[in-house]
Amino acid sequence: METTGRRGEFELIARYLAPLAAGAPGALGLLDDAALVTPAAGEDLVVTTDAMVEGVHFPAGEAADSVGRRLLAAGLSDLAAMGARAFAYTIALAIPSAWDEAMRERWIAGFAAGLDRAQQAYAVQLIGGDTVATPGPLWLSLTALGGIARGAALRRSTASPGDTVWVSGSIGDAALGLRAVRGELVMATAPDRRALVERFRHPQPRLELGRRLVGVAAAAADISDGLVADLGHICIASAVTATIETARIPLSPAAAAQIARDPGLWAAVVSGGDDYELVFTAPPGAAEAVRNAAALARTAVSEIGRISGPAGGEGGRRVRVMGPDGRELAVARQGYRHF
Amino acid sequence: METTGRRGEFELIARYLAPLAAGAPGALGLLDDAALVTPAAGEDLVVTTDAMVEGVHFPAGEAADSVGRRLLAAGLSDLAAMGARAFAYTIALAIPSAWDEAMRERWIAGFAAGLDRAQQAYAVQLIGGDTVATPGPLWLSLTALGGIARGAALRRSTASPGDTVWVSGSIGDAALGLRAVRGELVMATAPDRRALVERFRHPQPRLELGRRLVGVAAAAADISDGLVADLGHICIASAVTATIETARIPLSPAAAAQIARDPGLWAAVVSGGDDYELVFTAPPGAAEAVRNAAALARTAVSEIGRISGPAGGEGGRRVRVMGPDGRELAVARQGYRHF
């Protein structure tokens, strides 16, 4: 673990971040050049790196504790999509040099508290990182490490025509919550607002569900860019087409209430990102196995559509969204793009 | 691998970065949520994360190709310090949103060319990452992955009184080269300038030497923060004190010529960073084994001092630097701090 620049930063990080590594012997107390991880026998290592910029991926002024929880949850969500167990992570952090010492301390303390909460929830440990000063906005990157039985990882490229399409939890909450945080959407009730904003701020990576879907699902991705975009990644990687029905997309009560008032919000539900749910396909006849896996993971799942062959797309669309009246919705791909 | 924002960025990255992952099957073509790595049997995984900000860690306007080479070399240098073999890395990249498309393409093409060159030299592969847009300066982070026989990693915390202190290569070149780049130092000759600037821009991680020192050296670190600072990290982690002599510190001909003109530059040599050489200790009687390891790695090594007990420090200094006249130099710790 390294830190650049002022003495104060070194001490803040030793005070607030080093304790997050205390349970990982291979972190070497964040005192060495690199960390050591002993892989479990027969496991592949699963590695993912994500980056977030203040004002781009989360609103400026977002509480440090939420930023920490959300950064770690987003990284773990990628591991969930592969069916991996998560065990460790490293962070890179650029702190605005314009912040004074009190602000730095407050922020790092809050950020560490958020990481700690997510660590406890998902049984992972900080094992290293780097902290620097920047003349720009707050910048964060996280590399998450997990393990999975060799060859068993869920992939995006393994969907087949005839598969059913499923999602976990409820869809669209985070996109509506972000609009509420930005003041772009006025909610019907304060509890609805709280519920949706909470879903944006504190996503729950579906690690347990992902593990239970190994050997059951055919292909999987997490929903970070939006349902249509992430299902589209599966379709591109698998050279197939998907058709989903809005009527079958699971909504939370709060999202359903918003959409009842403004059906135009369907576009945000299917194309907005940040839910960190799983979207996956399963072979024909696997519905009961999927429901059993979900029950064991205590996570709701919903069947929302079907995979067809590469010729199924119309106008080049990989994912067709059928609206409540049975007609196809025109969905603009918004937000993020993966590859 | 993910990318945020404009369509152009997605295509640039697919074009320039995806080929860097072509040799790593576990990168899954950068098309999945995470990458898979199969650890070698009996090996620990070695993980390190570094971050760099334009204008902080390298001068604004530095060639993209050099930035890529240097970022990867810096990450691999941490693996070298542990004695690991390197095999893969992920990157997180924040590209200024103010750059127009032509500038983005030029920069990413150059950056990828620099990574590619370092990949070829050190036999590592890109396996994943994330690219985002930022309103701030260019920001980069790299997580390097390596392997080492279980329990064999070189550590900072294992130096003992009586050990000799060694460094690889020549010391201070990068610090003088950076000063030249910044226009703070006028070199005696153009070839000297070129040689020192080259050492700043294109450091060579001592991976082969690190591997050969496993079982030979007692403790090791890489020199990224400066000789005194990094040897100081060994001393802190090992609860010992080091005494080194400037007369024994290896200088390149170009650095020696500069110092002959201005002996005050010694301070930059011992406290400036970025050389990415190794500093290590060896037990008494191990000098021949060290020299054999260095010969096999075709890397010069020099014995520059000795480790003494925890009571050896004077005025709380962990590292004493004895000048050419036999008197102790006052060395301010400059630049970066690790923990």
Interface residues (C-beta under 8 A of the other chain):
Chain A: M1 E2 T3 T4 G5 R7 E9 F10 I13 A14 A18 G26 L28 L30 L31 D32 D33 A34 A35 L36 V37 T38 P39 E43 D44 L45 V46 V47 T48 T49 D50 A51 M52 V53 G55 V56 H57 D78 L79 A81 M82 A84 A88 T90 I91 A92 L93 A94 I127 G128 G129 D130 T131 V132 A133 T134 P135 G136 P137 W139 S141 T143 A144 L145 G146 I148 R150 A153 R155 R156 S157 A221 D222 S224 D225 H233 I236 A237 G335 Y336 R337 H338 F339
Chain B: M1 E2 T3 T4 G5 R7 E9 F10 I13 A14 A18 G26 L28 L30 L31 D32 D33 A34 A35 L36 V37 T38 P39 E43 D44 L45 V46 V47 T48 T49 D50 A51 M52 V53 G55 V56 H57 D78 L79 A81 M82 A84 A88 T90 I91 A92 L93 A94 I127 G128 G129 D130 T131 V132 A133 T134 P135 G136 P137 W139 S141 T143 A144 L145 G146 I148 R150 A153 R155 R156 S157 A221 D222 S224 D225 H233 I236 A237 G335 Y336 R337 H338 F339
